[in-house]
Amino acid sequence: MNAIFEQLRFGTANWIWKILSLTLLLMPIASVTQAFAQTATSKANAYLGKNNAVVLGFPTCNAASFAQIPGTNNLFIARARITSTGGMAGISGPNDCSGGKQWGLTLVYLNWTTKQFTLVKPLLDTSNNNSANLSKAVLTGGPQKGAVIKSAYDPSIVLYNGQYIVSFECVLSEKAPSFGVQGTSSCISIYNPTTKTLDMSQTQVIISGQFPPTGMQYAASVPTLAVLENNLYIYWSALAIQNNQFVSIAMRGAQLNKSGSTFIVAGSGSKLVTSTQANLTTEVWAPDPIDSMSNTSVDARHVWASGHSVVALASVGGSGCVAPNGTTKGCFRMMLSKAGNPLLFHAFNLGTKSNGLAYPTNGQEYVTPIQGPDGSRWYLGHFYQTPANGYSENNPVPNLAIWKQVNRTDVLVAFPNTDNGFWPN
């Protein structure tokens, strides 16, 4: 199941990279070289992201998911393909995406002048330890001490009570103790800003995937953390998979409490919690059965505090839409929703939503708010040039002029925010 899930979730992106990785490290951006110097207050935008969008260079192969470290403007945690020797899979040449064996986490640096990410160091090395034929990412403490992470991707990070808490999607190795963890799960760890490392003694699976006897399997995918009024919450995409096919995606959430040196789901008594466990987790944003463009997928990416509320950013889509390069109308479009109660049942279905036509309409994934050195506000994400279907092509990010320059079907984009009603505290 783990291999099937990873192939489903990342297979499309990988073949796109193999075909197109030789074409571009960084687009010719002469027309937007001053974009990062501009503020996010331009009134020329007919929709968010139409003007002043900047295409960035990927740091490594398919490193499309980023989390800006709180208190910094230049440092991010990113996912990356790790080679068998512990290196980074490149985006051109002989060490292309095919050289990456597993997903891991890295620390990367964004140069706001050159618009280029560069690698600082690996954070979670999932390459093999040759002596044991296992990943080097061994949990050295906590409730799953001795378990081995074989894949890690899609991070988020928050500052909570003086600690930098990191969440990420993870898969444990079947060659080491699993402690009841099943399939694609949500992990958390502690980032040390001084040593720039993750503390493997405080790394754990916090939400497990699940393989119930019904045949429907669930992943706890793309976890994200949020702090509201000194309470810590985790949210994830509960992906339903049947017969090796994605069926639906909904967002769930739970509160986390500190218990000694580890975290537990509130009310769990330190027992392992699974992706759709109804008594300890809440479905906070579900597909909308009465909206044909929103009745299948609500893929979580980030949740954050805004005032006394929480804002969720998700990729939303209708029937047949389970991936950002989907061709159905409005597939995986960007949507935000603000709710006052972080764990109310269907809180974000009931919340205040972003205006659809004031935001990008093309497919995207991993969009996150970031802040520039001058205090400017941006969204950073991985966008796709989706085929015309009567909606997705209406408000493309980047705009059509830039898509014609890049000559590819997916790009990493930063664009200025002009809607402060949803912005983080």
Beta strands, then each sheet from edge to edge (+ up, - down):
strand 1: 54-56
strand 2: 66-68
strand 3: 75-83
strand 4: 100-111
strand 5: 116-124
strand 6: 128-129
strand 7: 134-135
strand 8: 149-160
strand 9: 163-172
strand 10: 182-192
strand 11: 197-198
strand 12: 204-209
strand 13: 217-228
strand 14: 231-242
strand 15: 245-259
strand 16: 262-265
strand 17: 273-274
strand 18: 282-285
strand 19: 297-306
strand 20: 309-317
strand 21: 333-339
strand 22: 352-353
strand 23: 364-371
strand 24: 377-384
strand 25: 410-416
sheet 1: 1+ 25- 24+ 23-
sheet 2: 2+ 3- 4+ 5-
sheet 3: 6+ 7-
sheet 4: 8+ 9- 10+ 11-
sheet 5: 8+ 9- 10+ 12- 17-
sheet 6: 13+ 14- 15+ 16-
sheet 7: 13+ 14- 15+ 18-
sheet 8: 19+ 20- 21+ 22-
end
